[in-house]
């Protein structure tokens, strides 16, 4: 007769086993929750970086008008006040973020201010050493480069920034003399409201920080500060600012998945059922042994066994219910033993989403896993390494469908060791839509929204990249700066809708004029465009300019305010040898100068920059 250990010892062992299984389930749930929380933080951080980039790019685009005014001032000498007022009013009309545009003379006293209404306190203002921006202004004067100030209290009231752009005029001996500053004054609230108005920020609260202190808030209800992300923000040359985004509960709810809770519930229930089954098995064995004690207890033992069997059937039904519930999930859930690759469990989404039946999926996983998941063995090593290092075990992979096509899959994998055997619990999700959205956002960050050409930010990056590449090759680099002639008059006569249509047609003509894959057309700002021609000398650049002129002439866009009675372009060409120069900025300045000469020689023409030209 078998002798069983005391009942309290058996119960203690089962309790310990149940605690171990529950602990494993809780550990898996915690890791899946942490992974989900990390994805949410990554999304907030990505949105914060994207928003910061958009803000920097929008501000650069809007202050481009000030740079042009300063460039014209430096080329022509001091501009008459009526022309200056026309340019300033144009900039003010197109960007409500300005508080005012000003000219402060070399005597550091305010001379011209627009608009006059609301800026009466700035008339006659003099910049003294006691002013917080005095040292910054002197730095701009000494370096010749525009400088963006920190925030300070405006004489008009409220807080704002000032962009100090130094101006110069040439005397009779062609010596440049400091002629004061062209100042763009921005009110903090107006500037940020205008920049943010173009962006979809309804899912975030936005905080602008200066040296760690908040100076602007755009609050959404019940934003989650514990998930906030802070990224540096460069307002032109000023790096004292940062942007902080806090997601709303609505966004967090959209990013959350109920899968960790489902897995936790299923794991705990499975653990309970497993321990219950073990307890029933031990009890049945005890009862079977007790039958040998005598015939008198036979009927009682039979009755008890029938009850136990019924309990077991009920437990199996509950287990089947849990398994059926996992089949309702759109995410695939599978568990298999690592050594044999035998599938212990998988829900319907695991194989049906790939076009397989359950038996085919089991066979492929056991016999040819590389056919099912390309790079299976490499991925398995990564899972093991992540398990050893206690790192996140979420992987972006591709799974092969039954028709041979590949499907993107985000797989969360967790290794579990039970009774000396290694098991892998995996959750797979078709995340094609998220990947396509990320790719679309990447394209939008490089594309001009109106014309479809590359934007100014991409232009700067591409020019620098080509410059470094051609320096290694010892090849020339050509840059064409193109500007639509009399475009303001075109807008005034025909309206901004017609102006936008004209810019789109011009952009299409520029793109059609490029024959080589590496040539790039960009919208530089407003009605100005740029073409980067790698490994191209003067002759090639002129050929491209001629094709552009011919395409524009074929468009025959009517321009009632132009002497040509049609829309025309002015083009400035500059050629550089990157191997002999340090930075591409000189190439931009030369092409600008050539474009300026084309404008002053009558427009509708192409000019090449030559040595000795300003």
C-alpha positions in Angstrom: 0.0 0.0 0.0 1.3 3.4 -1.0 2.0 5.9 1.7 1.3 9.5 0.8 2.9 12.5 2.5 0.7 14.5 4.9 -2.1 16.5 3.4 -0.6 19.8 4.7 2.6 19.1 2.9 0.8 18.5 -0.4 -1.2 21.6 0.0 1.9 23.7 0.8 3.6 22.4 -2.4 0.6 23.2 -4.5 0.3 26.7 -3.0 4.0 27.3 -3.7 3.5 26.1 -7.3 0.5 28.4 -7.7 2.5 31.3 -6.3 5.4 30.6 -8.7 3.0 30.4 -11.7 1.2 33.6 -10.7 4.5 35.4 -10.2 5.6 34.4 -13.7 2.3 35.6 -15.1 2.7 38.9 -13.2 6.2 39.3 -14.4 5.1 38.8 -18.0 2.3 41.3 -17.6 4.6 43.8 -16.0 7.1 43.5 -18.9 4.3 43.9 -21.5 3.0 47.0 -19.6 6.5 48.5 -19.5 7.0 47.8 -23.2 3.6 49.5 -23.9 4.6 52.5 -21.7 7.9 52.8 -23.6 6.0 52.8 -26.9 3.9 55.7 -25.6 6.9 57.6 -24.5 8.6 57.0 -27.9 5.5 58.4 -29.6 5.4 61.5 -27.4 9.2 62.0 -27.9 8.8 61.6 -31.7 5.9 64.1 -31.8 7.9 66.5 -29.6 11.0 66.3 -32.0 8.7 66.7 -35.0 6.9 69.7 -33.5 10.2 71.3 -32.6 11.6 70.8 -36.1 8.4 72.3 -37.6 8.5 75.3 -35.3 12.2 76.0 -36.1 11.5 75.5 -39.9 8.4 77.8 -39.8 10.3 80.5 -38.0 13.2 80.3 -40.4 10.8 80.6 -43.3 9.0 83.6 -41.8 12.1 85.7 -41.0 13.5 85.0 -44.5 11.9 88.3 -45.6 14.0 90.2 -43.0 17.1 88.6 -44.4 16.2 89.7 -47.9 15.5 93.2 -46.8 19.0 93.3 -45.1 20.7 91.8 -48.1 19.1 94.4 -50.4 20.1 97.2 -47.9 23.7 95.9 -47.9 23.8 95.7 -51.7 22.1 99.0 -52.6 23.0 101.1 -49.6 20.3 102.6 -47.4 16.8 101.9 -48.8 14.4 104.8 -49.1 11.8 104.7 -46.4 8.9 104.2 -48.7 10.5 101.1 -50.2 11.4 99.9 -46.8 7.8 100.4 -45.6 6.5 98.5 -48.6 8.7 95.5 -47.8 8.0 95.6 -44.1 4.2 95.8 -44.5 4.4 92.8 -46.8 6.2 90.8 -44.1 3.8 92.0 -41.5 0.7 91.0 -43.6 2.0 87.5 -44.2 3.1 86.6 -40.6 0.8 87.9 -37.7 3.5 86.7 -35.3 5.4 90.0 -35.7 4.9 92.8 -33.1 6.8 95.2 -35.3 9.6 95.7 -37.8 12.1 98.5 -37.0 15.2 100.2 -38.2 17.5 101.3 -35.5 20.3 103.6 -36.8 24.0 103.4 -36.1 23.4 105.9 -33.2 21.3 103.0 -31.6 18.2 105.3 -31.7 14.9 104.1 -33.3 14.1 105.8 -36.6 11.5 103.7 -38.4 8.8 101.6 -36.8 5.9 99.6 -38.5 3.1 99.3 -37.7 2.8 102.6 -36.0 -0.4 101.7 -34.2 0.4 99.8 -31.0 4.1 100.6 -31.1 4.0 104.3 -30.1 6.2 103.5 -27.0 9.1 102.4 -29.4 9.3 105.8 -31.1 12.5 107.6 -30.1 13.7 104.5 -28.1 17.5 104.3 -27.6 19.4 101.1 -26.9 21.6 101.8 -23.9 24.1 99.7 -22.0 21.5 99.0 -19.3 19.2 97.3 -21.8 19.3 93.4 -21.4 19.9 93.1 -25.2 22.8 95.6 -25.5 25.6 92.9 -25.4 23.7 90.7 -27.8 23.3 93.6 -30.3 27.0 94.5 -30.0 27.8 90.8 -30.7 25.6 90.9 -33.9 27.3 94.1 -34.9 30.8 92.6 -34.4 30.1 89.3 -36.1 27.9 90.6 -38.9 25.4 87.8 -38.3 21.8 88.1 -37.2 21.2 87.3 -33.5 17.9 86.2 -31.8 17.6 87.6 -28.3 16.2 85.9 -25.1 12.7 87.0 -24.0 12.5 90.3 -22.3 9.8 92.9 -21.4 8.8 95.0 -24.5 8.4 98.7 -24.2 5.0 98.1 -25.9 4.1 95.8 -23.0 4.3 92.0 -22.6 7.3 89.8 -23.3 8.9 89.2 -26.7 12.0 88.5 -28.7 14.0 90.6 -31.1 16.0 89.5 -34.1 18.9 91.9 -34.6 20.1 91.9 -38.2 23.2 94.2 -38.7 23.1 96.6 -41.7 26.0 98.0 -43.6 26.6 100.6 -46.3 29.6 101.2 -48.5 31.3 104.6 -48.7 33.1 106.0 -51.8 36.2 103.9 -51.0 33.9 100.7 -50.9 34.5 100.4 -47.2 31.6 98.9 -45.3 30.2 101.0 -42.5 27.8 99.9 -39.8 24.4 101.4 -40.5 22.3 100.1 -37.5 20.0 97.1 -37.2 17.0 95.8 -39.0 14.9 94.5 -36.1 12.1 92.0 -36.2 10.1 92.2 -32.9 8.0 89.2 -31.9 5.5 89.0 -29.1 5.9 85.6 -27.4 2.2 84.7 -27.3 1.5 85.9 -30.8 4.5 84.2 -32.3 3.8 80.8 -30.7 0.1 81.0 -31.4 0.8 81.7 -35.1 3.5 78.9 -35.4 1.3 76.4 -33.6 -1.8 77.3 -35.6 -0.4 75.4 -38.6 0.2 72.2 -36.5 -2.2 69.5 -35.2 -1.5 69.8 -31.4 -4.9 68.8 -30.0 -3.4 65.6 -28.5 -0.7 67.5 -26.5 -0.2 70.3 -24.0 2.6 72.5 -25.2 5.0 74.4 -22.9 7.8 76.8 -24.1 10.7 77.0 -21.7 13.5 79.5 -21.5 16.5 78.4 -19.4 14.1 76.0 -17.7 11.4 78.6 -16.9 8.0 78.5 -18.7 7.2 81.6 -20.8 4.3 80.2 -22.9 1.6 77.6 -22.3 -1.0 76.0 -24.6 -2.9 73.7 -22.3 -5.1 70.7 -23.2 -7.6 69.4 -20.5 -6.1 66.8 -18.2 -2.8 66.4 -19.9 -0.5 63.8 -18.4 2.7 65.5 -17.0 4.3 62.2 -16.0 4.6 61.3 -19.7 5.9 64.7 -20.8 8.9 64.9 -23.1 11.3 67.8 -23.4 13.4 68.6 -26.5 15.8 71.5 -27.2 14.4 74.2 -29.5 16.7 76.4 -31.5 15.1 79.7 -32.4 17.6 80.6 -35.1 20.9 81.0 -33.3 19.4 81.0 -29.8 19.7 77.6 -28.0 18.3 78.7 -24.6 14.8 77.4 -25.3 13.1 74.0 -25.0 9.8 72.5 -26.0 7.8 70.3 -23.6 4.9 68.2 -24.7 2.5 66.3 -22.4 0.0 63.9 -24.0 -3.7 63.9 -23.3 -5.5 60.8 -21.9 -7.3 60.5 -25.2 -4.0 59.9 -27.0 -2.6 57.6 -24.4 -5.9 55.6 -24.6 -5.5 55.3 -28.4 -2.0 53.9 -28.0 -2.8 51.5 -25.2 -3.7 47.8 -25.9 -5.8 45.5 -23.7 -3.5 42.7 -24.6 -1.4 42.8 -21.3 -4.5 42.5 -19.2 -5.8 39.7 -21.5 -2.5 37.8 -21.2 -2.5 38.3 -17.4 -6.0 37.0 -17.0 -5.4 34.1 -19.2 -2.1 33.2 -17.5 -3.5 33.5 -14.0 -6.6 31.4 -14.9 -4.4 28.8 -16.6 -2.2 28.7 -13.5 -5.2 28.2 -11.3 -6.6 25.5 -13.6 -3.2 23.7 -13.8 -2.8 23.7 -10.0 -6.4 22.5 -9.6 -5.8 19.7 -12.1 -2.7 18.6 -10.2 -4.6 18.7 -6.9 -7.4 16.6 -8.4 -4.9 14.1 -9.9 -3.2 13.7 -6.4 -6.6 13.3 -4.8 -7.6 10.7 -7.3 -4.4 8.8 -6.7 -5.0 9.0 -2.9 -8.6 7.7 -3.4 -7.4 4.9 -5.7 -5.0 3.8 -3.1 -7.7 4.0 -0.4 -9.9 1.6 -2.4 -7.5 -1.2 -1.6 -8.2 -0.7 2.1 -11.5 -2.4 1.9 -14.7 -3.2 0.0 -16.8 -1.3 2.5 -15.5 2.1 1.3 -15.9 1.2 -2.4 -19.3 2.9 -3.1 -18.2 6.1 -1.3 -15.0 6.3 -3.2 -16.8 5.8 -6.5 -19.2 8.6 -5.7 -16.3 10.9 -4.8 -14.5 10.0 -8.0 -17.6 10.9 -10.1 -17.8 14.3 -8.4 -14.1 14.9 -9.0 -14.4 14.0 -12.7 -17.3 16.4 -13.0 -15.2 19.1 -11.4 -12.4 18.3 -13.9 -14.8 18.6 -16.8 -16.0 22.0 -15.5 -12.4 23.1 -15.2 -11.7 22.0 -18.8 -14.8 23.9 -20.0 -13.6 27.1 -18.2 -10.1 26.6 -19.8 -11.7 26.2 -23.2 -13.7 29.4 -22.6 -10.4 31.3 -21.9 -8.9 29.9 -25.1 -12.0 30.9 -27.1 -11.7 34.4 -25.7 -8.2 34.7 -27.0 -9.5 33.9 -30.5 -11.5 37.1 -30.4 -8.3 39.2 -30.3 -7.0 40.7 -33.5 -3.4 40.2 -32.3 -1.8 36.8 -32.7 -1.0 34.9 -29.4 1.1 31.7 -29.5 3.1 29.6 -27.1 5.6 26.9 -28.1 8.3 24.8 -26.6 11.7 26.0 -27.8 13.5 22.7 -28.2 10.9 20.8 -30.2 9.0 23.9 -31.6 5.8 22.1 -30.7 2.9 24.6 -30.4 1.2 24.4 -27.0 -1.4 27.0 -27.9 -2.2 29.7 -30.5 -5.3 31.7 -31.2 -7.0 32.0 -34.6 -5.5 35.4 -35.4 -2.0 33.8 -35.3 -2.5 31.7 -38.5 -5.6 33.1 -40.1 -4.1 36.6 -40.6 -1.4 35.0 -42.7 -3.7 32.8 -44.7 -2.8 29.5 -43.1 -4.9 26.8 -41.4 -3.8 25.7 -37.9 -2.2 22.4 -39.0 -0.1 24.1 -41.8 1.1 26.8 -39.4 2.1 24.1 -36.8 3.9 22.1 -39.4 5.8 25.1 -40.8 6.9 26.3 -37.4 8.2 22.8 -36.5 9.8 21.8 -39.9 10.7 25.0 -41.7 10.4 28.1 -39.4 12.5 30.2 -41.8 9.8 29.8 -44.5 7.2 31.2 -42.0 9.4 33.9 -40.4 12.5 34.8 -42.5 15.6 35.0 -40.2 13.8 32.9 -37.5 17.0 31.5 -35.9 18.6 34.9 -35.8 15.5 36.4 -34.2 15.4 33.6 -31.6 19.0 34.4 -30.6 18.0 38.1 -30.2 15.1 37.0 -28.0 17.5 34.9 -25.8 20.0 37.8 -25.6 17.2 40.2 -24.6 16.0 37.7 -21.9 19.5 37.4 -20.5 20.1 41.2 -20.5 16.5 41.9 -19.2 15.9 44.2 -22.1 12.8 45.0 -24.1 11.9 42.1 -26.3 9.7 43.8 -29.0 11.0 43.2 -32.5 9.9 44.5 -35.9 9.9 41.5 -38.3 8.3 40.3 -41.5 6.2 37.1 -41.8 5.5 35.3 -45.0 1.9 34.8 -45.9 0.5 31.7 -47.6 0.5 33.5 -51.0 4.3 34.2 -50.6 4.0 37.9 -49.8 5.6 39.4 -46.7 3.6 41.1 -44.0 5.0 43.5 -41.5 4.7 42.3 -37.9 5.6 43.7 -34.5 6.4 40.7 -32.3 6.6 40.8 -28.5 8.3 37.7 -27.2 9.0 36.4 -23.7 10.9 33.3 -22.7 9.7 31.3 -19.7 11.4 28.3 -18.1 9.1 25.8 -16.4 10.1 22.3 -15.1 13.5 22.5 -16.9 12.0 23.4 -20.3 12.1 26.7 -22.2 8.9 28.1 -23.6 8.3 31.2 -25.7 5.2 33.3 -25.4 4.7 35.6 -28.3 2.2 38.3 -29.4 2.3 39.4 -33.0 0.5 42.4 -34.5 0.1 43.7 -38.0 1.5 47.2 -37.8 1.6 48.1 -41.4 -0.5 51.2 -40.9 1.8 52.6 -38.2 4.9 52.0 -40.4 3.2 53.7 -43.4 2.2 56.7 -41.1 5.8 57.1 -39.9 7.0 57.0 -43.5 4.4 59.6 -44.5 5.4 61.8 -41.7 9.1 61.5 -42.8 8.1 62.5 -46.3 6.0 65.5 -45.1 8.9 66.8 -43.0 11.0 67.1 -46.2 8.2 68.3 -48.6 6.8 71.8 -49.2 3.1 71.6 -48.7 2.1 74.0 -51.5 4.3 72.9 -54.4 5.3 69.4 -53.6 9.0 70.2 -54.0 11.5 69.6 -51.3 11.4 72.4 -48.6 14.1 74.7 -47.2 15.1 72.3 -44.4 15.8 69.5 -46.9 17.7 72.0 -49.1 20.1 72.9 -46.3 20.7 69.2 -45.5 21.1 68.2 -49.2 23.4 71.1 -50.0 25.7 70.2 -47.1 25.7 66.5 -48.0 26.5 67.1 -51.6 29.2 69.6 -50.6 30.9 67.0 -48.5 30.6 64.2 -51.1 31.9 66.3 -54.0 34.8 67.6 -51.8 36.0 63.9 -51.6 35.5 63.4 -55.4 37.1 66.8 -56.3 34.0 67.6 -58.5 32.2 71.0 -59.0 28.8 71.9 -57.5 26.4 74.3 -59.2 23.5 76.2 -57.5 20.6 78.0 -59.3 18.6 80.5 -57.4 15.3 81.3 -59.2 12.8 84.0 -58.4 9.4 84.7 -60.0 9.4 88.3 -61.4 6.8 90.8 -60.2 5.1 88.1 -58.1 3.7 90.5 -55.5 2.0 92.4 -58.3 0.7 89.1 -59.7 -0.9 88.3 -56.3 -2.3 91.8 -55.9 -4.0 91.7 -59.4 -5.2 88.1 -59.5 -5.4 87.0 -55.9 -3.5 84.6 -53.7 -5.3 81.5 -55.0 -4.1 82.3 -58.5 -0.6 83.0 -57.1 -0.6 79.6 -55.4 -1.7 77.9 -58.6 1.1 79.7 -60.5 3.7 78.6 -58.0 2.6 75.0 -58.3 2.9 75.2 -62.2 6.3 76.8 -61.9 7.4 74.0 -59.5 6.2 71.3 -61.9 8.1 73.0 -64.7 11.3 73.0 -62.6 10.9 69.3 -61.8 10.4 68.5 -65.5 13.6 70.4 -66.4 15.8 68.1 -64.4 17.1 65.1 -66.3 19.5 63.4 -63.8 18.3 61.4 -60.7 20.6 63.3 -58.3 19.5 66.8 -59.3 17.2 68.4 -56.7 14.6 71.3 -57.0 13.5 73.0 -53.7 11.2 75.8 -52.7 13.6 78.1 -51.0 10.9 80.5 -49.6 7.9 82.5 -50.9 8.3 82.8 -54.7 12.0 81.8 -54.7 13.3 78.4 -55.7 16.6 76.6 -55.8 18.2 73.8 -57.9 21.2 71.8 -56.7 23.2 70.3 -59.5 25.9 67.9 -58.3 29.1 67.3 -60.4 28.0 70.1 -62.8 30.1 73.0 -64.2 29.1 76.2 -65.9 28.0 74.7 -69.2 25.7 72.1 -67.6 24.2 74.7 -65.3 23.4 77.0 -68.2 21.7 74.2 -70.1 19.4 73.5 -67.1 18.6 77.2 -66.8 17.8 77.4 -70.5 15.4 74.4 -70.2 13.7 76.1 -67.2 13.3 79.3 -69.2 11.8 77.3 -72.1 9.4 75.4 -69.9 8.2 78.6 -68.2 7.7 80.2 -71.6 5.7 77.2 -72.8 3.4 77.6 -69.8 2.4 81.1 -71.0 0.9 82.1 -67.7 -0.7 85.5 -68.2 0.7 88.3 -66.0 -1.1 91.6 -66.6 1.3 93.5 -64.3 4.5 92.4 -66.1 6.1 94.2 -69.0 6.3 90.8 -70.7 2.6 90.2 -70.1 3.4 86.7 -68.9 5.0 85.1 -65.9 8.8 85.0 -66.1 11.7 84.0 -63.9 15.1 85.5 -63.0 17.9 83.1 -62.4 21.3 83.4 -60.6 23.9 80.8 -61.2 27.0 80.1 -59.0 29.6 77.4 -59.4 31.9 76.2 -56.6 34.7 73.8 -56.1 34.0 72.2 -52.7 37.6 70.9 -52.5 38.9 74.5 -52.3 36.3 76.0 -50.0 35.3 75.2 -46.4 31.5 75.8 -46.3 28.6 75.9 -48.8 27.4 79.3 -47.4 29.5 81.2 -49.9 27.8 79.3 -52.8 24.4 80.5 -51.6 25.6 84.1 -51.2 27.1 84.1 -54.8 23.9 82.7 -56.4 21.9 85.3 -54.4 24.2 88.0 -55.8 23.8 86.7 -59.3 20.1 86.6 -58.9 20.1 90.2 -57.6 22.1 91.3 -60.7 19.6 89.5 -63.0 16.8 91.4 -61.3 18.5 94.8 -61.7 19.4 94.1 -65.4 15.8 93.8 -66.3 14.5 90.4 -65.1 13.5 87.4 -67.3 17.2 86.5 -67.7 20.0 84.3 -66.3 23.2 85.8 -64.7 26.3 83.9 -63.7 28.3 85.0 -60.7 31.8 86.1 -61.5 34.8 87.1 -59.4 34.6 90.7 -58.4 30.8 90.7 -58.3 29.4 91.8 -54.9 
